[in-house]
């Protein structure tokens, strides 16, 4: 009986670790997409790479607005 209990606790622990990794990865992607990418693009804009940064900045802003609108529903 104790063996089954230990096996169950191990399986539960592994599932919690996998869930924590998935949640952390999702939060990191969202944080980088919403904060990191626009900061990099604004840095490119300030540095003078306007021909590269302007189209990427416009695409990123559109994507963020669509993503935030879709997240509401």
CHARMM-style PDB file with segment names, atoms N, HN, CA, C and O in Angstrom:
ATOM      1  N   UNK     1       0.823  -1.194   0.000  1.00  0.00      PROA
ATOM      2  CA  UNK     1       0.000   0.000   0.000  1.00  0.00      PROA
ATOM      3  C   UNK     1       0.870   1.262   0.000  1.00  0.00      PROA
ATOM      4  O   UNK     1       0.569   2.241  -0.683  1.00  0.00      PROA
ATOM      5  N   UNK     2       1.944   1.216   0.774  1.00  0.00      PROA
ATOM      6  HN  UNK     2       2.189   0.421   1.329  1.00  0.00      PROA
ATOM      7  CA  UNK     2       2.845   2.374   0.816  1.00  0.00      PROA
ATOM      8  C   UNK     2       3.520   2.570  -0.536  1.00  0.00      PROA
ATOM      9  O   UNK     2       3.787   3.702  -0.939  1.00  0.00      PROA
ATOM     10  N   UNK     3       3.797   1.474  -1.236  1.00  0.00      PROA
ATOM     11  HN  UNK     3       3.580   0.554  -0.909  1.00  0.00      PROA
ATOM     12  CA  UNK     3       4.424   1.574  -2.552  1.00  0.00      PROA
ATOM     13  C   UNK     3       3.517   2.328  -3.517  1.00  0.00      PROA
ATOM     14  O   UNK     3       3.986   3.184  -4.267  1.00  0.00      PROA
ATOM     15  N   UNK     4       2.234   2.020  -3.505  1.00  0.00      PROA
ATOM     16  HN  UNK     4       1.852   1.325  -2.895  1.00  0.00      PROA
ATOM     17  CA  UNK     4       1.290   2.732  -4.365  1.00  0.00      PROA
ATOM     18  C   UNK     4       1.212   4.206  -3.996  1.00  0.00      PROA
ATOM     19  O   UNK     4       1.116   5.067  -4.870  1.00  0.00      PROA
ATOM     20  N   UNK     5       1.253   4.491  -2.717  1.00  0.00      PROA
ATOM     21  HN  UNK     5       1.331   3.792  -2.006  1.00  0.00      PROA
ATOM     22  CA  UNK     5       1.222   5.876  -2.261  1.00  0.00      PROA
ATOM     23  C   UNK     5       2.450   6.637  -2.758  1.00  0.00      PROA
ATOM     24  O   UNK     5       2.327   7.764  -3.237  1.00  0.00      PROA
ATOM     25  N   UNK     6       3.618   6.036  -2.648  1.00  0.00      PROA
ATOM     26  HN  UNK     6       3.717   5.120  -2.259  1.00  0.00      PROA
ATOM     27  CA  UNK     6       4.858   6.681  -3.092  1.00  0.00      PROA
ATOM     28  C   UNK     6       4.838   6.889  -4.603  1.00  0.00      PROA
ATOM     29  O   UNK     6       5.235   7.949  -5.088  1.00  0.00      PROA
ATOM     30  N   UNK     7       4.384   5.894  -5.344  1.00  0.00      PROA
ATOM     31  HN  UNK     7       4.061   5.033  -4.950  1.00  0.00      PROA
ATOM     32  CA  UNK     7       4.288   6.026  -6.800  1.00  0.00      PROA
ATOM     33  C   UNK     7       3.312   7.140  -7.165  1.00  0.00      PROA
ATOM     34  O   UNK     7       3.587   7.937  -8.061  1.00  0.00      PROA
ATOM     35  N   UNK     8       2.185   7.197  -6.482  1.00  0.00      PROA
ATOM     36  HN  UNK     8       1.962   6.549  -5.754  1.00  0.00      PROA
ATOM     37  CA  UNK     8       1.209   8.256  -6.741  1.00  0.00      PROA
ATOM     38  C   UNK     8       1.765   9.640  -6.447  1.00  0.00      PROA
ATOM     39  O   UNK     8       1.551  10.574  -7.220  1.00  0.00      PROA
ATOM     40  N   UNK     9       2.476   9.778  -5.336  1.00  0.00      PROA
ATOM     41  HN  UNK     9       2.649   9.019  -4.708  1.00  0.00      PROA
ATOM     42  CA  UNK     9       3.080  11.068  -4.990  1.00  0.00      PROA
ATOM     43  C   UNK     9       4.132  11.462  -6.022  1.00  0.00      PROA
ATOM     44  O   UNK     9       4.221  12.633  -6.391  1.00  0.00      PROA
ATOM     45  N   UNK    10       4.926  10.508  -6.491  1.00  0.00      PROA
ATOM     46  HN  UNK    10       4.854   9.557  -6.191  1.00  0.00      PROA
ATOM     47  CA  UNK    10       5.930  10.803  -7.519  1.00  0.00      PROA
ATOM     48  C   UNK    10       5.277  11.270  -8.817  1.00  0.00      PROA
ATOM     49  O   UNK    10       5.724  12.241  -9.426  1.00  0.00      PROA
ATOM     50  N   UNK    11       4.233  10.587  -9.232  1.00  0.00      PROA
ATOM     51  HN  UNK    11       3.870   9.798  -8.737  1.00  0.00      PROA
ATOM     52  CA  UNK    11       3.530  10.975 -10.457  1.00  0.00      PROA
ATOM     53  C   UNK    11       2.914  12.361 -10.302  1.00  0.00      PROA
ATOM     54  O   UNK    11       2.991  13.183 -11.215  1.00  0.00      PROA
ATOM     55  N   UNK    12       2.310  12.618  -9.157  1.00  0.00      PROA
ATOM     56  HN  UNK    12       2.248  11.951  -8.416  1.00  0.00      PROA
ATOM     57  CA  UNK    12       1.715  13.929  -8.909  1.00  0.00      PROA
ATOM     58  C   UNK    12       2.774  15.026  -8.906  1.00  0.00      PROA
ATOM     59  O   UNK    12       2.551  16.108  -9.448  1.00  0.00      PROA
ATOM     60  N   UNK    13       3.912  14.752  -8.303  1.00  0.00      PROA
ATOM     61  HN  UNK    13       4.093  13.873  -7.862  1.00  0.00      PROA
ATOM     62  CA  UNK    13       5.002  15.730  -8.268  1.00  0.00      PROA
ATOM     63  C   UNK    13       5.515  16.031  -9.672  1.00  0.00      PROA
ATOM     64  O   UNK    13       5.769  17.187 -10.009  1.00  0.00      PROA
ATOM     65  N   UNK    14       5.666  15.003 -10.481  1.00  0.00      PROA
ATOM     66  HN  UNK    14       5.460  14.064 -10.207  1.00  0.00      PROA
ATOM     67  CA  UNK    14       6.136  15.197 -11.855  1.00  0.00      PROA
ATOM     68  C   UNK    14       5.129  16.013 -12.653  1.00  0.00      PROA
ATOM     69  O   UNK    14       5.515  16.882 -13.435  1.00  0.00      PROA
ATOM     70  N   UNK    15       3.842  15.741 -12.461  1.00  0.00      PROA
ATOM     71  HN  UNK    15       3.529  15.035 -11.825  1.00  0.00      PROA
ATOM     72  CA  UNK    15       2.822  16.510 -13.176  1.00  0.00      PROA
ATOM     73  C   UNK    15       2.833  17.977 -12.749  1.00  0.00      PROA
ATOM     74  O   UNK    15       2.648  18.865 -13.581  1.00  0.00      PROA
ATOM     75  N   UNK    16       3.047  18.235 -11.461  1.00  0.00      PROA
ATOM     76  HN  UNK    16       3.197  17.513 -10.785  1.00  0.00      PROA
ATOM     77  CA  UNK    16       3.132  19.619 -10.995  1.00  0.00      PROA
ATOM     78  C   UNK    16       4.350  20.326 -11.568  1.00  0.00      PROA
ATOM     79  O   UNK    16       4.277  21.508 -11.906  1.00  0.00      PROA
ATOM     80  N   UNK    17       5.465  19.622 -11.681  1.00  0.00      PROA
ATOM     81  HN  UNK    17       5.525  18.662 -11.407  1.00  0.00      PROA
ATOM     82  CA  UNK    17       6.674  20.215 -12.259  1.00  0.00      PROA
ATOM     83  C   UNK    17       6.452  20.545 -13.732  1.00  0.00      PROA
ATOM     84  O   UNK    17       6.856  21.611 -14.196  1.00  0.00      PROA
ATOM     85  N   UNK    18       5.818  19.646 -14.463  1.00  0.00      PROA
ATOM     86  HN  UNK    18       5.489  18.780 -14.086  1.00  0.00      PROA
ATOM     87  CA  UNK    18       5.520  19.893 -15.878  1.00  0.00      PROA
ATOM     88  C   UNK    18       4.573  21.081 -16.017  1.00  0.00      PROA
ATOM     89  O   UNK    18       4.764  21.925 -16.893  1.00  0.00      PROA
ATOM     90  N   UNK    19       3.563  21.153 -15.168  1.00  0.00      PROA
ATOM     91  HN  UNK    19       3.408  20.467 -14.457  1.00  0.00      PROA
ATOM     92  CA  UNK    19       2.629  22.275 -15.206  1.00  0.00      PROA
ATOM     93  C   UNK    19       3.339  23.593 -14.908  1.00  0.00      PROA
ATOM     94  O   UNK    19       3.066  24.604 -15.555  1.00  0.00      PROA
ATOM     95  N   UNK    20       4.242  23.589 -13.939  1.00  0.00      PROA
ATOM     96  HN  UNK    20       4.464  22.768 -13.413  1.00  0.00      PROA
ATOM     97  CA  UNK    20       4.992  24.798 -13.602  1.00  0.00      PROA
ATOM     98  C   UNK    20       5.870  25.239 -14.769  1.00  0.00      PROA
ATOM     99  O   UNK    20       5.978  26.434 -15.046  1.00  0.00      PROA
ATOM    100  N   UNK    21       6.494  24.289 -15.451  1.00  0.00      PROA
ATOM    101  HN  UNK    21       6.406  23.319 -15.226  1.00  0.00      PROA
ATOM    102  CA  UNK    21       7.332  24.631 -16.609  1.00  0.00      PROA
ATOM    103  C   UNK    21       6.493  25.214 -17.744  1.00  0.00      PROA
ATOM    104  O   UNK    21       6.903  26.180 -18.387  1.00  0.00      PROA
ATOM    105  N   UNK    22       5.331  24.633 -17.988  1.00  0.00      PROA
ATOM    106  HN  UNK    22       4.999  23.847 -17.466  1.00  0.00      PROA
ATOM    107  CA  UNK    22       4.456  25.153 -19.042  1.00  0.00      PROA
ATOM    108  C   UNK    22       3.971  26.562 -18.705  1.00  0.00      PROA
ATOM    109  O   UNK    22       3.942  27.433 -19.574  1.00  0.00      PROA
ATOM    110  N   UNK    23       3.593  26.785 -17.458  1.00  0.00      PROA
ATOM    111  HN  UNK    23       3.617  26.078 -16.752  1.00  0.00      PROA
ATOM    112  CA  UNK    23       3.114  28.105 -17.050  1.00  0.00      PROA
ATOM    113  C   UNK    23       4.230  29.138 -17.142  1.00  0.00      PROA
ATOM    114  O   UNK    23       4.006  30.258 -17.601  1.00  0.00      PROA
ATOM    115  N   UNK    24       5.427  28.767 -16.709  1.00  0.00      PROA
ATOM    116  HN  UNK    24       5.609  27.857 -16.336  1.00  0.00      PROA
ATOM    117  CA  UNK    24       6.560  29.688 -16.773  1.00  0.00      PROA
ATOM    118  C   UNK    24       6.903  30.024 -18.211  1.00  0.00      PROA
ATOM    119  O   UNK    24       7.176  31.184 -18.521  1.00  0.00      PROA
ATOM    120  N   UNK    25       6.895  29.041 -19.093  1.00  0.00      PROA
ATOM    121  HN  UNK    25       6.673  28.099 -18.840  1.00  0.00      PROA
ATOM    122  CA  UNK    25       7.205  29.271 -20.488  1.00  0.00      PROA
ATOM    123  C   UNK    25       6.143  30.183 -21.125  1.00  0.00      PROA
ATOM    124  O   UNK    25       6.483  31.074 -21.903  1.00  0.00      PROA
ATOM    125  N   UNK    26       4.881  29.968 -20.802  1.00  0.00      PROA
ATOM    126  HN  UNK    26       4.605  29.244 -20.169  1.00  0.00      PROA
ATOM    127  CA  UNK    26       3.823  30.818 -21.346  1.00  0.00      PROA
ATOM    128  C   UNK    26       3.938  32.255 -20.873  1.00  0.00      PROA
ATOM    129  O   UNK    26       3.757  33.184 -21.660  1.00  0.00      PROA
ATOM    130  N   UNK    27       4.239  32.448 -19.591  1.00  0.00      PROA
ATOM    131  HN  UNK    27       4.386  31.693 -18.952  1.00  0.00      PROA
ATOM    132  CA  UNK    27       4.400  33.810 -19.076  1.00  0.00      PROA
ATOM    133  C   UNK    27       5.622  34.489 -19.679  1.00  0.00      PROA
ATOM    134  O   UNK    27       5.584  35.684 -19.969  1.00  0.00      PROA
ATOM    135  N   UNK    28       6.701  33.744 -19.869  1.00  0.00      PROA
ATOM    136  HN  UNK    28       6.731  32.772 -19.633  1.00  0.00      PROA
ATOM    137  CA  UNK    28       7.912  34.320 -20.457  1.00  0.00      PROA
ATOM    138  C   UNK    28       7.662  34.746 -21.902  1.00  0.00      PROA
ATOM    139  O   UNK    28       8.124  35.806 -22.324  1.00  0.00      PROA
ATOM    140  N   UNK    29       6.936  33.931 -22.659  1.00  0.00      PROA
ATOM    141  HN  UNK    29       6.560  33.070 -22.316  1.00  0.00      PROA
ATOM    142  CA  UNK    29       6.623  34.293 -24.042  1.00  0.00      PROA
ATOM    143  C   UNK    29       5.758  35.545 -24.090  1.00  0.00      PROA
ATOM    144  O   UNK    29       6.010  36.448 -24.887  1.00  0.00      PROA
ATOM    145  N   UNK    30       4.746  35.599 -23.242  1.00  0.00      PROA
ATOM    146  HN  UNK    30       4.542  34.865 -22.594  1.00  0.00      PROA
ATOM    147  CA  UNK    30       3.857  36.759 -23.233  1.00  0.00      PROA
ATOM    148  C   UNK    30       4.610  38.015 -22.822  1.00  0.00      PROA
ATOM    149  O   UNK    30       4.428  39.073 -23.425  1.00  0.00      PROA
ATOM    150  N   UNK    31       5.450  37.908 -21.806  1.00  0.00      PROA
ATOM    151  HN  UNK    31       5.597  37.049 -21.317  1.00  0.00      PROA
ATOM    152  CA  UNK    31       6.212  39.063 -21.336  1.00  0.00      PROA
ATOM    153  C   UNK    31       7.166  39.552 -22.413  1.00  0.00      PROA
ATOM    154  O   UNK    31       7.276  40.757 -22.639  1.00  0.00      PROA
ATOM    155  N   UNK    32       7.854  38.641 -23.076  1.00  0.00      PROA
ATOM    156  HN  UNK    32       7.765  37.662 -22.892  1.00  0.00      PROA
ATOM    157  CA  UNK    32       8.781  39.032 -24.127  1.00  0.00      PROA
ATOM    158  C   UNK    32       8.038  39.633 -25.313  1.00  0.00      PROA
ATOM    159  O   UNK    32       8.506  40.601 -25.912  1.00  0.00      PROA
ATOM    160  N   UNK    33       6.894  39.071 -25.655  1.00  0.00      PROA
ATOM    161  HN  UNK    33       6.513  38.284 -25.169  1.00  0.00      PROA
ATOM    162  CA  UNK    33       6.145  39.566 -26.812  1.00  0.00      PROA
ATOM    163  C   UNK    33       5.555  40.944 -26.544  1.00  0.00      PROA
ATOM    164  O   UNK    33       5.565  41.802 -27.428  1.00  0.00      PROA
ATOM    165  N   UNK    34       5.042  41.169 -25.336  1.00  0.00      PROA
ATOM    166  HN  UNK    34       5.034  40.472 -24.618  1.00  0.00      PROA
ATOM    167  CA  UNK    34       4.362  42.429 -25.043  1.00  0.00      PROA
ATOM    168  C   UNK    34       5.337  43.524 -24.626  1.00  0.00      PROA
ATOM    169  O   UNK    34       5.132  44.687 -24.971  1.00  0.00      PROA
ATOM    170  N   UNK    35       6.395  43.177 -23.890  1.00  0.00      PROA
ATOM    171  HN  UNK    35       6.562  42.232 -23.610  1.00  0.00      PROA
ATOM    172  CA  UNK    35       7.315  44.199 -23.383  1.00  0.00      PROA
ATOM    173  C   UNK    35       8.642  44.184 -24.138  1.00  0.00      PROA
ATOM    174  O   UNK    35       9.119  45.233 -24.570  1.00  0.00      PROA
ATOM    175  N   UNK    36       9.236  43.017 -24.298  1.00  0.00      PROA
ATOM    176  HN  UNK    36       8.849  42.165 -23.947  1.00  0.00      PROA
ATOM    177  CA  UNK    36      10.580  42.931 -24.858  1.00  0.00      PROA
ATOM    178  C   UNK    36      10.686  43.354 -26.308  1.00  0.00      PROA
ATOM    179  O   UNK    36      11.557  44.153 -26.653  1.00  0.00      PROA
ATOM    180  N   UNK    37       9.824  42.841 -27.161  1.00  0.00      PROA
ATOM    181  HN  UNK    37       9.117  42.192 -26.880  1.00  0.00      PROA
ATOM    182  CA  UNK    37       9.906  43.151 -28.584  1.00  0.00      PROA
ATOM    183  C   UNK    37       9.674  44.632 -28.881  1.00  0.00      PROA
ATOM    184  O   UNK    37      10.445  45.204 -29.651  1.00  0.00      PROA
ATOM    185  N   UNK    38       8.659  45.283 -28.314  1.00  0.00      PROA
ATOM    186  HN  UNK    38       8.033  44.818 -27.688  1.00  0.00      PROA
ATOM    187  CA  UNK    38       8.521  46.718 -28.563  1.00  0.00      PROA
ATOM    188  C   UNK    38       9.706  47.537 -28.049  1.00  0.00      PROA
ATOM    189  O   UNK    38      10.083  48.527 -28.675  1.00  0.00      PROA
ATOM    190  N   UNK    39      10.297  47.141 -26.922  1.00  0.00      PROA
ATOM    191  HN  UNK    39       9.991  46.336 -26.413  1.00  0.00      PROA
ATOM    192  CA  UNK    39      11.465  47.868 -26.406  1.00  0.00      PROA
ATOM    193  C   UNK    39      12.634  47.739 -27.379  1.00  0.00      PROA
ATOM    194  O   UNK    39      13.334  48.719 -27.637  1.00  0.00      PROA
ATOM    195  N   UNK    40      12.850  46.551 -27.916  1.00  0.00      PROA
ATOM    196  HN  UNK    40      12.282  45.756 -27.707  1.00  0.00      PROA
ATOM    197  CA  UNK    40      13.918  46.355 -28.901  1.00  0.00      PROA
ATOM    198  C   UNK    40      13.653  47.196 -30.147  1.00  0.00      PROA
ATOM    199  O   UNK    40      14.568  47.816 -30.689  1.00  0.00      PROA
ATOM    200  N   UNK    41      12.410  47.216 -30.596  1.00  0.00      PROA
ATOM    201  HN  UNK    41      11.666  46.712 -30.155  1.00  0.00      PROA
ATOM    202  CA  UNK    41      12.081  47.981 -31.798  1.00  0.00      PROA
ATOM    203  C   UNK    41      12.213  49.479 -31.573  1.00  0.00      PROA
ATOM    204  O   UNK    41      12.662  50.196 -32.468  1.00  0.00      PROA
ATOM    205  N   UNK    42      11.834  49.963 -30.407  1.00  0.00      PROA
ATOM    206  HN  UNK    42      11.470  49.381 -29.681  1.00  0.00      PROA
ATOM    207  CA  UNK    42      12.002  51.388 -30.105  1.00  0.00      PROA
ATOM    208  C   UNK    42      13.485  51.727 -30.013  1.00  0.00      PROA
ATOM    209  O   UNK    42      13.902  52.807 -30.429  1.00  0.00      PROA
ATOM    210  N   UNK    43      14.283  50.807 -29.469  1.00  0.00      PROA
ATOM    211  HN  UNK    43      13.944  49.929 -29.131  1.00  0.00      PROA
ATOM    212  CA  UNK    43      15.735  51.006 -29.448  1.00  0.00      PROA
ATOM    213  C   UNK    43      16.305  51.101 -30.854  1.00  0.00      PROA
ATOM    214  O   UNK    43      17.168  51.940 -31.112  1.00  0.00      PROA
ATOM    215  N   UNK    44      15.837  50.254 -31.772  1.00  0.00      PROA
ATOM    216  HN  UNK    44      15.136  49.572 -31.562  1.00  0.00      PROA
ATOM    217  CA  UNK    44      16.264  50.344 -33.167  1.00  0.00      PROA
ATOM    218  C   UNK    44      15.862  51.681 -33.776  1.00  0.00      PROA
ATOM    219  O   UNK    44      16.622  52.281 -34.538  1.00  0.00      PROA
ATOM    220  N   UNK    45      14.672  52.139 -33.438  1.00  0.00      PROA
ATOM    221  HN  UNK    45      14.056  51.652 -32.819  1.00  0.00      PROA
ATOM    222  CA  UNK    45      14.187  53.413 -33.957  1.00  0.00      PROA
ATOM    223  C   UNK    45      15.069  54.558 -33.481  1.00  0.00      PROA
ATOM    224  O   UNK    45      15.424  55.437 -34.267  1.00  0.00      PROA
ATOM    225  N   UNK    46      15.424  54.554 -32.196  1.00  0.00      PROA
ATOM    226  HN  UNK    46      15.135  53.840 -31.558  1.00  0.00      PROA
ATOM    227  CA  UNK    46      16.275  55.603 -31.634  1.00  0.00      PROA
ATOM    228  C   UNK    46      17.687  55.516 -32.219  1.00  0.00      PROA
ATOM    229  O   UNK    46      18.317  56.544 -32.464  1.00  0.00      PROA
ATOM    230  N   UNK    47      18.186  54.303 -32.442  1.00  0.00      PROA
ATOM    231  HN  UNK    47      17.674  53.468 -32.242  1.00  0.00      PROA
ATOM    232  CA  UNK    47      19.537  54.125 -32.963  1.00  0.00      PROA
ATOM    233  C   UNK    47      19.660  54.553 -34.428  1.00  0.00      PROA
ATOM    234  O   UNK    47      20.772  54.715 -34.930  1.00  0.00      PROA
ATOM    235  N   UNK    48      18.559  54.732 -35.102  1.00  0.00      PROA
ATOM    236  HN  UNK    48      17.656  54.600 -34.695  1.00  0.00      PROA
ATOM    237  CA  UNK    48      18.618  55.237 -36.463  1.00  0.00      PROA
ATOM    238  C   UNK    48      18.281  54.219 -37.536  1.00  0.00      PROA
ATOM    239  O   UNK    48      18.366  54.528 -38.724  1.00  0.00      PROA
ATOM    240  N   UNK    49      17.907  53.033 -37.147  1.00  0.00      PROA
ATOM    241  HN  UNK    49      17.839  52.782 -36.181  1.00  0.00      PROA
ATOM    242  CA  UNK    49      17.546  52.027 -38.135  1.00  0.00      PROA
ATOM    243  C   UNK    49      16.058  52.142 -38.464  1.00  0.00      PROA
ATOM    244  O   UNK    49      15.305  51.178 -38.330  1.00  0.00      PROA
ATOM    245  N   UNK    50      15.648  53.335 -38.895  1.00  0.00      PROA
ATOM    246  HN  UNK    50      16.260  54.118 -39.004  1.00  0.00      PROA
ATOM    247  CA  UNK    50      14.232  53.611 -39.130  1.00  0.00      PROA
ATOM    248  C   UNK    50      13.669  52.722 -40.241  1.00  0.00      PROA
ATOM    249  O   UNK    50      12.514  52.303 -40.175  1.00  0.00      PROA
ATOM    250  N   UNK    51      14.479  52.435 -41.258  1.00  0.00      PROA
ATOM    251  HN  UNK    51      15.418  52.776 -41.312  1.00  0.00      PROA
ATOM    252  CA  UNK    51      13.973  51.629 -42.372  1.00  0.00      PROA
ATOM    253  C   UNK    51      13.686  50.189 -41.939  1.00  0.00      PROA
ATOM    254  O   UNK    51      12.843  49.519 -42.535  1.00  0.00      PROA
ATOM    255  N   UNK    52      14.383  49.715 -40.908  1.00  0.00      PROA
ATOM    256  HN  UNK    52      15.068  50.260 -40.424  1.00  0.00      PROA
ATOM    257  CA  UNK    52      14.138  48.369 -40.398  1.00  0.00      PROA
ATOM    258  C   UNK    52      13.104  48.376 -39.277  1.00  0.00      PROA
ATOM    259  O   UNK    52      12.264  47.480 -39.195  1.00  0.00      PROA
ATOM    260  N   UNK    53      13.167  49.382 -38.423  1.00  0.00      PROA
ATOM    261  HN  UNK    53      13.849  50.110 -38.491  1.00  0.00      PROA
ATOM    262  CA  UNK    53      12.344  49.381 -37.216  1.00  0.00      PROA
ATOM    263  C   UNK    53      10.891  49.779 -37.474  1.00  0.00      PROA
ATOM    264  O   UNK    53       9.987  49.231 -36.842  1.00  0.00      PROA
ATOM    265  N   UNK    54      10.651  50.711 -38.378  1.00  0.00      PROA
ATOM    266  HN  UNK    54      11.385  51.156 -38.891  1.00  0.00      PROA
ATOM    267  CA  UNK    54       9.289  51.216 -38.572  1.00  0.00      PROA
ATOM    268  C   UNK    54       8.312  50.120 -39.019  1.00  0.00      PROA
ATOM    269  O   UNK    54       7.253  49.987 -38.405  1.00  0.00      PROA
ATOM    270  N   UNK    55       8.614  49.334 -40.051  1.00  0.00      PROA
ATOM    271  HN  UNK    55       9.474  49.442 -40.549  1.00  0.00      PROA
ATOM    272  CA  UNK    55       7.661  48.277 -40.427  1.00  0.00      PROA
ATOM    273  C   UNK    55       7.478  47.223 -39.334  1.00  0.00      PROA
ATOM    274  O   UNK    55       6.365  46.751 -39.101  1.00  0.00      PROA
ATOM    275  N   UNK    56       8.577  46.854 -38.663  1.00  0.00      PROA
ATOM    276  HN  UNK    56       9.481  47.238 -38.852  1.00  0.00      PROA
ATOM    277  CA  UNK    56       8.467  45.872 -37.588  1.00  0.00      PROA
ATOM    278  C   UNK    56       7.656  46.413 -36.420  1.00  0.00      PROA
ATOM    279  O   UNK    56       6.889  45.678 -35.798  1.00  0.00      PROA
ATOM    280  N   UNK    57       7.823  47.699 -36.123  1.00  0.00      PROA
ATOM    281  HN  UNK    57       8.446  48.296 -36.628  1.00  0.00      PROA
ATOM    282  CA  UNK    57       7.070  48.316 -35.034  1.00  0.00      PROA
ATOM    283  C   UNK    57       5.577  48.345 -35.352  1.00  0.00      PROA
ATOM    284  O   UNK    57       4.749  48.077 -34.481  1.00  0.00      PROA
ATOM    285  N   UNK    58       5.237  48.665 -36.580  1.00  0.00      PROA
ATOM    286  HN  UNK    58       5.909  48.883 -37.288  1.00  0.00      PROA
ATOM    287  CA  UNK    58       3.830  48.698 -36.986  1.00  0.00      PROA
ATOM    288  C   UNK    58       3.220  47.294 -36.905  1.00  0.00      PROA
ATOM    289  O   UNK    58       2.112  47.125 -36.397  1.00  0.00      PROA
ATOM    290  N   UNK    59       3.941  46.298 -37.403  1.00  0.00      PROA
ATOM    291  HN  UNK    59       4.841  46.436 -37.815  1.00  0.00      PROA
ATOM    292  CA  UNK    59       3.443  44.918 -37.350  1.00  0.00      PROA
ATOM    293  C   UNK    59       3.272  44.461 -35.909  1.00  0.00      PROA
ATOM    294  O   UNK    59       2.284  43.806 -35.575  1.00  0.00      PROA
ATOM    295  N   UNK    60       4.235  44.806 -35.050  1.00  0.00      PROA
ATOM    296  HN  UNK    60       5.037  45.338 -35.321  1.00  0.00      PROA
ATOM    297  CA  UNK    60       4.153  44.416 -33.639  1.00  0.00      PROA
ATOM    298  C   UNK    60       2.975  45.081 -32.942  1.00  0.00      PROA
ATOM    299  O   UNK    60       2.259  44.429 -32.183  1.00  0.00      PROA
ATOM    300  N   UNK    61       2.768  46.361 -33.189  1.00  0.00      PROA
ATOM    301  HN  UNK    61       3.350  46.891 -33.806  1.00  0.00      PROA
ATOM    302  CA  UNK    61       1.642  47.061 -32.563  1.00  0.00      PROA
ATOM    303  C   UNK    61       0.310  46.462 -33.002  1.00  0.00      PROA
ATOM    304  O   UNK    61      -0.590  46.285 -32.180  1.00  0.00      PROA
ATOM    305  N   UNK    62       0.178  46.151 -34.278  1.00  0.00      PROA
ATOM    306  HN  UNK    62       0.909  46.295 -34.945  1.00  0.00      PROA
ATOM    307  CA  UNK    62      -1.052  45.526 -34.767  1.00  0.00      PROA
ATOM    308  C   UNK    62      -1.254  44.164 -34.105  1.00  0.00      PROA
ATOM    309  O   UNK    62      -2.363  43.829 -33.689  1.00  0.00      PROA
ATOM    310  N   UNK    63      -0.178  43.381 -34.009  1.00  0.00      PROA
ATOM    311  HN  UNK    63       0.723  43.653 -34.346  1.00  0.00      PROA
ATOM    312  CA  UNK    63      -0.278  42.054 -33.394  1.00  0.00      PROA
ATOM    313  C   UNK    63      -0.663  42.149 -31.923  1.00  0.00      PROA
ATOM    314  O   UNK    63      -1.468  41.350 -31.444  1.00  0.00      PROA
ATOM    315  N   UNK    64      -0.097  43.120 -31.197  1.00  0.00      PROA
ATOM    316  HN  UNK    64       0.557  43.769 -31.587  1.00  0.00      PROA
ATOM    317  CA  UNK    64      -0.424  43.282 -29.774  1.00  0.00      PROA
ATOM    318  C   UNK    64      -1.878  43.684 -29.599  1.00  0.00      PROA
ATOM    319  O   UNK    64      -2.558  43.170 -28.711  1.00  0.00      PROA
ATOM    320  N   UNK    65      -2.366  44.592 -30.430  1.00  0.00      PROA
ATOM    321  HN  UNK    65      -1.814  45.010 -31.151  1.00  0.00      PROA
ATOM    322  CA  UNK    65      -3.765  45.003 -30.323  1.00  0.00      PROA
ATOM    323  C   UNK    65      -4.704  43.842 -30.644  1.00  0.00      PROA
ATOM    324  O   UNK    65      -5.706  43.648 -29.956  1.00  0.00      PROA
ATOM    325  N   UNK    66      -4.388  43.074 -31.677  1.00  0.00      PROA
ATOM    326  HN  UNK    66      -3.574  43.231 -32.235  1.00  0.00      PROA
ATOM    327  CA  UNK    66      -5.228  41.923 -32.026  1.00  0.00      PROA
ATOM    328  C   UNK    66      -5.193  40.894 -30.909  1.00  0.00      PROA
ATOM    329  O   UNK    66      -6.227  40.328 -30.551  1.00  0.00      PROA
ATOM    330  N   UNK    67      -3.998  40.643 -30.350  1.00  0.00      PROA
ATOM    331  HN  UNK    67      -3.158  41.103 -30.641  1.00  0.00      PROA
ATOM    332  CA  UNK    67      -3.857  39.648 -29.285  1.00  0.00      PROA
ATOM    333  C   UNK    67      -4.602  40.082 -28.028  1.00  0.00      PROA
ATOM    334  O   UNK    67      -5.252  39.259 -27.384  1.00  0.00      PROA
ATOM    335  N   UNK    68      -4.517  41.365 -27.671  1.00  0.00      PROA
ATOM    336  HN  UNK    68      -3.989  42.033 -28.194  1.00  0.00      PROA
ATOM    337  CA  UNK    68      -5.222  41.821 -26.472  1.00  0.00      PROA
ATOM    338  C   UNK    68      -6.736  41.824 -26.695  1.00  0.00      PROA
ATOM    339  O   UNK    68      -7.495  41.553 -25.765  1.00  0.00      PROA
ATOM    340  N   UNK    69      -7.178  42.122 -27.907  1.00  0.00      PROA
ATOM    341  HN  UNK    69      -6.561  42.342 -28.663  1.00  0.00      PROA
ATOM    342  CA  UNK    69      -8.607  42.091 -28.200  1.00  0.00      PROA
ATOM    343  C   UNK    69      -9.125  40.656 -28.182  1.00  0.00      PROA
ATOM    344  O   UNK    69     -10.208  40.391 -27.659  1.00  0.00      PROA
ATOM    345  N   UNK    70      -8.350  39.729 -28.754  1.00  0.00      PROA
ATOM    346  HN  UNK    70      -7.471  39.944 -29.178  1.00  0.00      PROA
ATOM    347  CA  UNK    70      -8.769  38.326 -28.788  1.00  0.00      PROA
ATOM    348  C   UNK    70      -8.753  37.714 -27.392  1.00  0.00      PROA
ATOM    349  O   UNK    70      -9.529  36.800 -27.111  1.00  0.00      PROA
ATOM    350  N   UNK    71      -7.890  38.200 -26.525  1.00  0.00      PROA
ATOM    351  HN  UNK    71      -7.260  38.943 -26.753  1.00  0.00      PROA
ATOM    352  CA  UNK    71      -7.792  37.652 -25.176  1.00  0.00      PROA
ATOM    353  C   UNK    71      -9.023  38.011 -24.338  1.00  0.00      PROA
ATOM    354  O   UNK    71      -9.346  37.295 -23.390  1.00  0.00      PROA
ATOM    355  N   UNK    72      -9.705  39.093 -24.666  1.00  0.00      PROA
ATOM    356  HN  UNK    72      -9.442  39.674 -25.436  1.00  0.00      PROA
ATOM    357  CA  UNK    72     -10.896  39.495 -23.924  1.00  0.00      PROA
ATOM    358  C   UNK    72     -12.036  38.509 -24.145  1.00  0.00      PROA
ATOM    359  O   UNK    72     -12.877  38.328 -23.263  1.00  0.00      PROA
ATOM    360  N   UNK    73     -12.074  37.877 -25.299  1.00  0.00      PROA
ATOM    361  HN  UNK    73     -11.391  38.023 -26.015  1.00  0.00      PROA
ATOM    362  CA  UNK    73     -13.173  36.970 -25.631  1.00  0.00      PROA
ATOM    363  C   UNK    73     -12.693  35.596 -25.647  1.00  0.00      PROA
ATOM    364  OT1 UNK    73     -13.467  34.674 -25.906  1.00  0.00      PROA
TER     365      UNK     73
END
